[in-house]
Structures are given as structure tokens and as C-alpha cells.
Amino acid sequence: MFMYVFPIILIAVSNVIYNVCQKSTPEGANPFSALFVTYLIATLITVVAFCFTKGGKSPFESFKDLNWTSIVLGISIVCLEFGYLMAYRAGWKISLGSLVANIALALMLIPIGILFYNEGFDLNKTIGAIFCVIGLILINR
């Protein structure tokens, strides 16, 4: 049960910290300077964590297991970070920007889950998605 709940708690807490930091980034700071420092720190943490979790393979052997997803994920993360930073600078409130973005994300992932991952989508989930759309409309009025 812990390993089922813990990742969601980690995601939620990390997202709170993430959004507070994005909203608090100085207006005059170059967004790419902020991203550079962000990714420098992330790289250092990742290198340290990598050193402790080699899994019996040499560093070069472990890279052989990767595919295109790591490259595309890197691109998408930069776009995500830049998008949030620009959204907050454009005036989105911290209480709404992330909510709207995450509801939109969830709605866009529905067909992907159904078409590519064979996930079911029953009546309850359909009603929930409809409420999400209604919520987006109400929030943005």
C-alpha cells in the first residue's frame, strides 16, 4: 500500500513546491537562466542518485537500455517548465494555472490511454471527464 500511495504524495508535494517556485521566479530574470540553474541542480542530484543506484551495470552499459523517450522527455520538460513560467508571468494565478493545465492534460490523456494503452473508459469516467470540462468552463468565466 505504501508504494502505491507514496509516489502520488511525492508528486503532489513536489508539484506544490514546483508551482510556488515557478510563480516566485523573479519577473526580470531571463527564463532560460532560471531553467539553466534549475537543470544544473537537477543534473547534480541525478548524478549523485545515479552513483548510488547503478544496478550492477557500468554507467555506459546502463545507457544502452535507453531509447528515444529520454530525448523527447528532455525536450518536453524544458517546454513544460518554460510554459509554466510564461503562464505565471502572463498573469495566471497559482491557484488556477496549474489546475487548468492539469485538467486539460487529463482530458488530452484520455484518448491516448484508450488508443495506445488499452485502458478502459466506463460511464463513471466519462461523467467525470464531462465535469472536468464543465469545471474548465466555469473556472475561465
N, C-alpha and C positions, 0 to 999 in steps of 0.2 A: 504494500500500500504506500509506503514512504516513497519508493522510487516512481510511483505513479503520480503522486501529488507534488513531490519536491520540485520537479522540473517546471511545473506550472507556477508554483510560488516564486521560483527563481526568475522566470520570465516576467512575471508581474512586477516584482520588486525592481528588477533591472530596467524594465520599461518605465517605471516611475522615475528612477534616477536618470535614465536616458532623456526623458522628456523635460525634466527640470533643468538638466544641463543644456539641452538644446535651446530651451526658452531663455536661459540665463547667459548664453554666449553673447558677449558684448556686440552691440549693433554695428560698431565701427570696425570690428575685426574682419579681416578677409576670411570668407568661409573656407577657403582651401588651406589657409594657415591653421585654422581650427581643426580641420579634418586631418592635416598632416600630423599635428601634435597628438590628436586622438589615435590615429593609426600607429604612430610611433610607440605610444604607451601600450596599445593593444598588441603590437608585434613583440614588445619586450615580455609581456605577460605570457603570450603564446609560446615564445621560445623557452621560457622557464618551465612552463607546463609541459611542453614537448620533451624536455630533458628528463622529466620525471615519469613520462608515460610512453616510453619507446615501444613497449610491447614485444620485446625480443628481436626487433629488426633494427638494422642500422638506419640512420636518418635517410640515406639515399634509397634504401630498399622500401622504406615506408612511403616515399613519394611515388613509387611505381604503381601503387594501388589507386592513385587518384585518376580522375578523368576531367572532362570539360567543366563539370559542375563547380569546381573550386574557382576557376577563372571567371565564370559567369556570376557566381556568388559574390566574388570580389567587386565586380562591376556594379551589381545590384545594390550592394551595401553602400558603396560610395553615392550612388543615386538616391538611395533611401535617406542617408544622412544629410545630403545636400537638400533634398526635398523638404525634410522636416525643418531644417534651419531656415530655409527660404519661406516656408509656410508661417513660421513664428514671426519672422521679420515682416511678412506681409500683413500681420495683424491677427492671425488666428490665436484664439485663447487656448491656454494649455488644457483647459477642461474640455474643449471641443475639438481641437485639431486632431489629436490622437484618436478620439472617439470616432469622428467622421472617417478618418483614414482607415481605422481598423474595421469598421463596419463595411466600408467599401471593399477592403481586402477580403473579408469573409465572403461577401457576395460574389466577388470575382473567382474565389477558390472553389465555389460550389460546382460549377461545370467542370473544372479541372479535376476535382475529386471524383466526380461521376464518370467522366470520359476516360481518364488516364489511370485512375487508381481503383476503379470498380467499387467505389463507396456508394452505399445506398443512400437514398434521399426520400424518406417517407413523408406522410402528410404532416406530422408534427414539425418536421424540419422545414417543410415548405411554408407552413404558417409562421414559424419563427423568422424565416427569411423575409416574408411579407411584412412582419412587424419591424424588421430592421430597415426596410425601405421606407415604411411609414415614419419611423424614427428619424431617418436621414432628412426626409421632407420637413418634419416638424422642427428639427434642430436648426435647419438652414433657413427658416422663415424669418 
